[in-house]
């Protein structure tokens, strides 16, 4: 994919306009190497000495976000934008026509992001939820259906258009947005995103995919699950990547940062 911003389809631009306020406020700009903590399940560990917390957008309350802010932390809102999760309160908003194959996690199915008239309003509501709770940024998960067996013939170009819509919609609500994986299209997405959260880029030799972000002074945060820190921390630090080892459940039971 070419570098730089891609023109979005007219329908996509119109959908973005539905969620943009009349005068969008500037959003938080994450620093190049933030200390970063990620927990999506279990009782939240609130005493980790990290400047940025990434937590579940549905499960975390506005009071919880405010408490983290009171501890001088920036807070990232985890929401899924590429699959429908049967345990979320808005699952009934997804018609059967957009539900595809499982992505391997219980209760989750890929969605047909080509059906923008159905999918984008659901996601726009999720982003508004994040903004209303006071989050500083959004982590949109599962933005690479085109390279998975989703059940739909989604192309890389269609995926990129959707991902750029996500970035524009989040920015329009005054929040930063992090690219989640999809290293194949990182160079094309970098101008529209504020950083990266990637998983196991050392284990799968993919860390180099995000060089454009590092060159632009934007953070690349890497979560490893299987590799021990002695096998990747030195490489991450040398590259300017913020690395840490977590357990796959992301429930706070393992956190071994490189910093």
JOMO-V45439 format. One record per helix or strand. SS is the DSSP state (@ for helix, = for strand). FROM is the first residue (numbers start at 0). TO is the last residue. If there is no record, write none. Layout:
# JOMO-V45439
ss:SS from:FROM to:TO
ss:SS from:FROM to:TO
This chain:
# JOMO-V45439
ss:@ from:9 to:18
ss:= from:35 to:38
ss:= from:51 to:55
ss:@ from:61 to:69
ss:= from:73 to:79
ss:= from:82 to:84
ss:@ from:90 to:92
ss:@ from:95 to:97
ss:= from:98 to:101
ss:= from:107 to:110
ss:@ from:115 to:131
ss:= from:136 to:140
ss:@ from:144 to:146
ss:@ from:155 to:171
ss:= from:175 to:179
ss:@ from:182 to:191
ss:= from:194 to:198
ss:@ from:206 to:214
ss:= from:218 to:223
ss:@ from:228 to:230
ss:@ from:232 to:238
ss:= from:241 to:245
ss:= from:254 to:256
